[in-house]
Amino acid sequence: MRQETCQLLPTKHDKRGFWRYKPVTDRRKDRQTGEEEEMATSYCYKDVLPFTAMVAVECTNVGLNILFKAATLKGMSYYIFITYSYAMGALLLLPLSFIFSSRPVLPPMKFHLVSKIFLLGLFGFLAQICAYKGIDYSSPTLASALGNLTPAFTFILAILYRLERVALRSLTSRAKIMGTVTSISGALLVVLYKGPKVFSSPPWTSSSVLLEWPLESSESNWVIGGMLLAVAYLLFSFWYIIQIQVLEMYPAELIVAFFYNLCAAIISAPVSFIAESDLSSWRLRPSIAVIAVLYSGVFSSFSSLVIIWTLHVKGPVYVAIFSPLSIAIAAFMSAIFLGDSLHIGSIIGAVIISMGFYAVIWGQAKEEESTEDDSGITSLGTSSNGKVPLLQSQEAEYM
């Protein structure tokens, strides 16, 4: 008969004081159970939690765009809105960055790092100015549709910065190139062609004196709004790349988010005071403007923190994957709450943009699979080709 091999456990005794023996098979089961629990925890942290968080971010961002549109239609300046939002975000993140900081030892704040964070605040402020002015000229639905340009812009910037290798014979590279061209073509269609109305509804009415519906804009310059939104998403692509570089230098998401909001508030304050010199316009009265500023201060801080964390865990492309979700949310909420009309041009353009968007994502996913395979081969002692795509999660090892 086969006799089980036993392992002496010197730290545990039975009731009679003798050493207990544990079969190897039981130890293997315990080890397997521990590995399964570790894999489940890792899956939850790296897949389930980022997915849930990004869906929540898209919903809050669409709600913010709609509230901003409502506030500006009632006379609020977008300069004041942005300044208040950044200032409130910095105030909220200041205590959180010290309370929940999980790293006792962090790199020193050198000039190069501070300049990167300042540049991050500058690009964020300029992107917000272009985005909110574009929404003011057009609609939240158009903003959500053009948001799918971000992966295409990121891919182009990657090539220009020589962070992405393009092999024309590679199927994944061709997919990303065609996806980029398709996304830009769809964006041009959305901007230049509105078409007939497909769906419209009267705006939601409320007895609340704060909301004062209807809120439909009397004048809207669709083309200028679309161009401003495209510039905003180009700036956001720069923002993503700079953010990755900052996190590699300073791996503390809460502190980075706080300094980003602080720098953006410092940059936006003088610009906003020059643009809005009348001090009475800075006074917030009980209206939709107060609700919009409070919502923006709280949820923008939450969104920026979640995006920074997701960039750390999953990379910039994963963050952009959820852009098509905002199209449906924005179209539904804008039609109900703002009385916006849904045009055939927006639908066709959004479909074309989404097709190009998912072509880029497919090419990126295939490159990540090949990179993982190469890493597995390297770990067994075989050399890898060393090709790493730009839009992959550029996660530093010490993070």
Secondary structure, 3 states (H helix, E strand, C coil): CCCCCEEEEEEEECCCCCEEEEEHHHHHHHHHHHHHHHHHHHHHHHHHHHHHHHHHHHHHHHHHHHHHHHHHHCCCCHHHHHHHHHHHHHHHHHHHHHHCCCCCCCCCCCHHHHHHHHHHHHHHHHHHHHHHHHHHHCCHHHHHHHCCHHHHHHHHHHHHCCCCCCCCCCHHHHHHHHHHHHHHHHHHHHHHCCCCEEECCCCCCCCCCCCCCCCCCCCCCHHHHHHHHHHHHHHHHHHHHHHHHHHHHCCCHHHHHHHHHHHHHHHHHHHHHHHCCCHHHHCCCCCHHHHHHHHHHHHHHHHHHHHHHHHHHCCHHHHHCCHHHHHHHHHHHHHHHHCCCEEHHHHHHHHHHHHHHHHHHHHHHHHHHHHHHHHHHHHCCCCCCCCCCCCCCCCCCCC
